[in-house]
Amino acid sequence: MVLFRKHLRMLNFTAVIFILLAMPFSALAEMSSGSNLPWAKIKVGKVILDVEVAKTPNHRQIGLMFRQKLEEGKGMLFIFDDESYRSFWMKNTFIPLSIAFFSKDKVLVDMQDMTPSTSVMQKQIPQYKSSKPATYALEVPRGWFRKVKINLGDRLEYPLQTRP
């Protein structure tokens, strides 16, 4: 009987540990899939695209981590509460991206190409810092800004005002 109780306690302990460990990973997986982020249409210059909107610190921190692809015409818009120099990295981000930084007035002030992570174990992860203060950052597939001829000084329209 004593052995049975010990075994039962160990089983319960193992189940609790498993649940505690599994919850954060499932939450991370859900966030990284973008399933709980709002979508919006935005306009950059003369080009309209669909973006996931990351407004909260947790959503901004996860960003496009663990994604396997990002389709053309799609991206992620990061919205911050203030205008400041921004720094992004590609930790656990395995798709090549370009990033654009926009001022509080939604004017494009900087664009950079970012190199994807090679492994979840990668220790040296480059940082991509805005050259000017920004309130908005937009990540898209690498080369998209050049492809659609987006330039410094172009404006971000968010939320996009649709005409009837």
N, C-alpha and C positions, 0 to 999 in steps of 0.2 A: 504494500500500500504506500509506503514511504517513497519507494522508487517511482511509483506511478505519479505521485504528487510532484516530485522533482521533475519528472519528464513533462508533465502538464505545465508547470511553471516555466520551464525552458521553452516549450512550444508557444505559450502566451507571450513570453518575452521576445521571442523571435518574430512573432506576428506583429507586435507593436513596433519593433525596430523597422521591419519591412514597410509598414504603413507610413511611419515617419519619414523614411528615406524616399519612398515612392511619391509622396505628395509633392515635394518641391520639384522633382523631375517631371512629373506630369504637368504641373503648372508651367514650368519652363518650356516644355514641349508645346503646350497650348499657345503660350505667348509667342514662341519663335515661329509657329506656323501662321501667326497673324490672325488667327481665327477670332480673337476678341478685340481686335483693333478696328476703329471706324474707318471707313473708306470715304474718299472725297475726290471730286474732280477739281483739278487745279489747272492754271494756265501759266506757262513760263514763256515770255516773249509772245509768240503767236501760236504756240503749241500746247494742246490740251492733253493731259495725262491723268490716269487713275492712280491714286496713292493711298497707302495706309497712313493714318495720322497717329504719330506718337507724341502725346502731350504730357504724360506723367513721367516722373523720374524712372520708374520701373520699365515702362515701355521704351523710353529712350535708351536705357541701359542695355536692354535685350536687342533692340533694333532688328537687324536682319540676320542675327546669329542663327547658325545651324540650317539655313536655307540651302537648298540644292540648286535653285534657279530663281531668276527674276525675269519675267517676260518683258519684252519691248513694250514701251508705252505704260509701264507700271513703275512704281517707286515707293519710297517711304519719306514722308515729310515729318521732320522733327521740329516741334514748336517749343520754344523756351519762354520763360516768364519775363526775361529781360534781355537787353542787348549786351553781349560780352564776347570776348575772344572765345572761340569754341575749339575743342579738341576731340577728334574721333579716332578710333582704332578699329582694327579688323579682327579682334579676338573671336575665334570660333565662327568666322564669317568666311565661307568657302567659295563665294562667287565674286568675280572682279566687278568693282563698282567705281562710279564717279560720284563726287559730291560737289554740291554748289551751296555756298553760304549767302544768305540774304540779310540785309540790314533790317532794322525795325520798320523802315519804310518800304520793305519788300523789294529792294533794289539788289540785284546780283552783284556781290562784291568780290567773290573768289570762287574758283573752280579747281578741283584736283582729281587726278585718277588715283585709286587706291588698290593696292595689291592684296589679294586674298590670303588668308591663313593657309598654311600647308598641313596643319595638324592641330588637334585639340591640345596637344602637349607642347606646342610652340611657345617658347619663352620670350624671344625677342620679337615683339610686335610693334611695328612702326606706328607712329601717331601722325595724324593729319590735322594740322592746326590752321584755323582761319587766319588770313593775313589782315583782316579787319574785323571789328566787332559784328556779331550777327545775332539775330533773334530766330531765324529759320535756317534749317539745313535740309537739303533734298538729296537723297541717295537714289541713283538709277543705275541700270546696267552700264558698265564702263564704255566710254566713247559716245554715249547717247547725246550729250550736250553738243559735241562736235558734229555728229551725224545730222542733227536737226537744226544746226546753226544757231545755238544759244550763245550769247555773248555777254561779257561784263556790262553792267548797266541795264540789262533786260529786267523786266519786272515780273514778280510773282503775283498772281491773282489768286487769293485764297481768303475766304471761300469764293468759289467761282460763282458769279452772278449769272444765272442762265436767263436768257430772254424768252418770253412766251412765243 
